[in-house]
Each structure stands twice: as structure tokens, then as C-alpha cells.
Amino acid sequence: VKNSMLVTWSTVNKTESIVEYGLWGGKLFSHTAKGNSSVFTDGGPENRTMYVHRVTLTDLIPTASY
């Protein structure tokens, strides 16, 4: 999607996939975007389970800082 960015991160607990953001110099966290998560279990000896979150930020202004 044009003027968008995919933000990805992982957590060890199941949490909401929400990003709060705002334009640099503007009101903090003036925008909110929601996404989803998927479960990932690593193949190591501990078989750790993690949640991989993905949220797409849309309608971003090119060259602006957020």
C-alpha cells in the first residue's frame, strides 16, 4: 500500500497488536493502528513460543518523521 509501513515485533505473552504514533513535533500518540499476531514456536531445545505482531501504518506523509 502506498505511503504505508509495516511494523513487526515479538512478545512472549499474547498481547494486542496496537501501534500508537504521531508526527514528530505534534501530539504524541495521536494515531492508532491495529493489526494481528501469529504464534511462532522456535525449533530449539526449549521450544519457546512467541507472538509475532504485524501492524500496517497507512496514510503516512513521505519524508515526515513519526
Contact map, one row per residue, 1 for C-alpha under 8 A:
111100000000000000000000000000000000000000000000000000000100000000
111100000000000000000000000000000000000000000000000000000110000000
111110000000000000000000000000000000000000000000000000000111110000
111111000000000000000000000000000000000000000000000000011111000000
001111100000000000000000000000000000000000000000000000011101000000
000111110000000000000000000000000000000000000000000001111000000000
000011111000000000000000000000000000000000000000000011111000000000
000001111100000000000000000000000000000000000000000111100000000000
000000111110000000000000000000000000000000000000000111000000000000
000000011111000000000000000000000000000000000000011110000000000000
000000001111111000000000000000000000000000000000011110000000000000
000000000111110000000000000000000000000000000000111000000000000000
000000000011111000000000000000000000000000000000011000000000000000
000000000011111100000000000000000000000000000000001000000000000000
000000000010111110000000000000000000000000000000000000000000000000
000000000000011111000000000000000001100000000000000000000000000000
000000000000001111100000000000000111100000000000000011100000000000
000000000000000111110000000000011110000000000000000000100000000000
000000000000000011111000000000011100000000000000000000100000000000
000000000000000001111100000011111000000000000000000000000000000000
000000000000000000111110000111110000000000000000000000000000000001
000000000000000000011111011111100000000000000000000000000000000001
000000000000000000001111111100000000000000000000000000000000000111
000000000000000000000111110000000000000000000000000000000000000111
000000000000000000000011111000000000000000000000000000000000000000
000000000000000000000111111100000000000000000000000000000000000000
000000000000000000000110111111000000000000000000000000000000000000
000000000000000000001110011111000000000000000000000000000000000000
000000000000000000011100001111110000000000000000000000000000000000
000000000000000000011100001111110000000000000000000000000000000000
000000000000000000011100000011111000000000000000000000000000000000
000000000000000001111000000011111100000000000000000000000000000000
000000000000000001110000000000111110000000000000000000111000000000
000000000000000011100000000000011111000000000000000000110000000000
000000000000000011000000000000001111100000000000000011110000000000
000000000000000110000000000000000111110000000000000011100000000000
000000000000000110000000000000000011111000000000001111000000000000
000000000000000000000000000000000001111100000000001110000000000000
000000000000000000000000000000000000111110000000111100000000000000
000000000000000000000000000000000000011111000000111100000000000000
000000000000000000000000000000000000001111100011110000000000000000
000000000000000000000000000000000000000111110111110000000000000000
000000000000000000000000000000000000000011111111000000000000000000
000000000000000000000000000000000000000001111111000000000000000000
000000000000000000000000000000000000000000111110000000000000000000
000000000000000000000000000000000000000001111111000000000000000000
000000000000000000000000000000000000000011111111100000000000000000
000000000000000000000000000000000000000011110111110000000000000000
000000000001000000000000000000000000001111000011111000000000000000
000000000111100000000000000000000000001111000001111100000000000000
000000000111110000000000000000000000111100000000111110000000000000
000000011110000000000000000000000000111100000000011111000000000000
000000111110000010000000000000000011110000000000001111100000000000
000001111000000010000000000000000011100000000000000111110000000000
000001110000000011100000000000001111000000000000000011111000000000
000111100000000000000000000000001110000000000000000001111100000000
000111100000000000000000000000001000000000000000000000111111000000
111110000000000000000000000000000000000000000000000000011111000000
011100000000000000000000000000000000000000000000000000001111100000
001110000000000000000000000000000000000000000000000000001111110100
001000000000000000000000000000000000000000000000000000000011111100
001000000000000000000000000000000000000000000000000000000001111100
000000000000000000000000000000000000000000000000000000000000111110
000000000000000000000011000000000000000000000000000000000001111111
000000000000000000000011000000000000000000000000000000000000001111
000000000000000000001111000000000000000000000000000000000000000111
